[in-house]
């Protein structure tokens, strides 16, 4: 009767322990719970769970129960799968040992290990693969381990294997989820999940940046409230026009590149949106993942391409046409040109060739500045007054119809800069002033050094720059649209000036009042 009662207690304990194993999915917690509950089910003083490494021959982890923390810390080292435990791993089946010390495979215990007499070990097997072994030692009633004890532990090990496998799968899923979250958060694009009701259920950091909100302020809100999409004409889209609606309706991935978004700062950003469906177990589209990509740079690249094509078609074709025309005229066999006319034709060919050379030079210099930046500079000590004088000499032909007032003090201290490049900036600004102001007007140059900063300004008496163009004046290929005749040029002069100055760590700006001329200024750190 006593044995039946003990067996009944074991079975009840086994059932409770099996249920208790399902209460947690954290792998380390599950492993510890397996060791603790195995000890309780059979009724032993000590228990341990040895977890096998990838080779299946050695222990990668050893979870103990019955040892208080002080006892565990005293042990020189925990088992790794040698001696009797190694024998149990190799056997791969339940093993009962009445006297550990007397077993031929016993290697004894390490220093400060508590004494143990009997041992019951069973493998923990899941899907035909051994995950580890359960070890029990020293029954509380002092008796040897029985067949019933072995059967009970084998049954418990089967439940433990399922719990460990579930915990491992959960652990792997959480690791995969963490990796996915890290990948999504590292993306600059906005990525979010929207459910069938139109509410956002998951977002990455890119979404938070785009909306200028924290995730807690986004999740659960309707997409139509957060994303106020506009079409190319500036019309706000209706909720039914949102891309995820089409995705949920058709179950097919869809894309749009003609949408615009206004963030909190009021800018109008062109975006490309892609929407992909998420299906449930029955194949129904129940949510959508949308990726929103800022395509401002792509649009700028397209605009730049159009500008280059326009430049090539006009600024290159015009001088080439002139060169071809004059050269063909000179080669005409039926016409005798006098010497003066021939000289005029050759002079025009030379001038147009210079225009072509200047255009190619500007394109190459712009590319060099953009790719190399400060690395393209060769700095040295230069005297500002000499630098300005050399720049004026270089553009003397362009300014011959103007009065040039050079008010740069001769005694300004030296600065550290790339002399030829700064000379080019001054020359470009003076030449621009001459192009956009009437003959006979004054071009004035001033400079000063103050607070460790060198500042130089070039002022003209031209029509000035309209307010709507002042933010664009330093952009590549930008030309002011006005009623005045088109001034020859590439639209690269001011962008080159800006690139050179910024490579020096300085800044360049425009001061202009419409109808009262323009003043272009730049400043540099005097010490380089």
HELIX and SHEET records of a PDB file:
HELIX    1   1 UNK A    2  UNK A   20  1                                  19    
HELIX    2   2 UNK A   21  UNK A   23  5                                   3    
HELIX    3   3 UNK A   27  UNK A   42  1                                  16    
HELIX    4   4 UNK A   69  UNK A   74  1                                   6    
HELIX    5   5 UNK A   83  UNK A   91  1                                   9    
HELIX    6   6 UNK A  100  UNK A  102  5                                   3    
HELIX    7   7 UNK A  147  UNK A  186  1                                  40    
HELIX    8   8 UNK A  205  UNK A  211  1                                   7    
HELIX    9   9 UNK A  215  UNK A  217  5                                   3    
HELIX   10  10 UNK A  223  UNK A  226  1                                   4    
HELIX   11  11 UNK A  239  UNK A  241  5                                   3    
HELIX   12  12 UNK A  243  UNK A  250  1                                   8    
HELIX   13  13 UNK A  296  UNK A  311  1                                  16    
HELIX   14  14 UNK A  312  UNK A  316  3                                   5    
HELIX   15  15 UNK A  317  UNK A  330  1                                  14    
HELIX   16  16 UNK A  339  UNK A  372  1                                  34    
HELIX   17  17 UNK A  373  UNK A  376  5                                   4    
HELIX   18  18 UNK A  384  UNK A  394  1                                  11    
HELIX   19  19 UNK A  419  UNK A  435  1                                  17    
HELIX   20  20 UNK A  467  UNK A  469  5                                   3    
HELIX   21  21 UNK A  493  UNK A  503  1                                  11    
SHEET    1   A 5 UNK A  59  UNK A  65  0                                        
SHEET    2   A 5 UNK A  44  UNK A  52 -1                                        
SHEET    3   A 5 UNK A 129  UNK A 139 -1                                        
SHEET    4   A 5 UNK A 119  UNK A 126 -1                                        
SHEET    5   A 5 UNK A  95  UNK A  97 -1                                        
SHEET    1   B 5 UNK A 200  UNK A 203  0                                        
SHEET    2   B 5 UNK A 190  UNK A 195 -1                                        
SHEET    3   B 5 UNK A 285  UNK A 294 -1                                        
SHEET    4   B 5 UNK A 268  UNK A 279 -1                                        
SHEET    5   B 5 UNK A 254  UNK A 262 -1                                        
SHEET    1   C 2 UNK A 380  UNK A 382  0                                        
SHEET    2   C 2 UNK A 415  UNK A 417 -1                                        
SHEET    1   D 5 UNK A 403  UNK A 406  0                                        
SHEET    2   D 5 UNK A 442  UNK A 450  1                                        
SHEET    3   D 5 UNK A 453  UNK A 459 -1                                        
SHEET    4   D 5 UNK A 518  UNK A 525 -1                                        
SHEET    5   D 5 UNK A 507  UNK A 512 -1                                        
END                                                                             
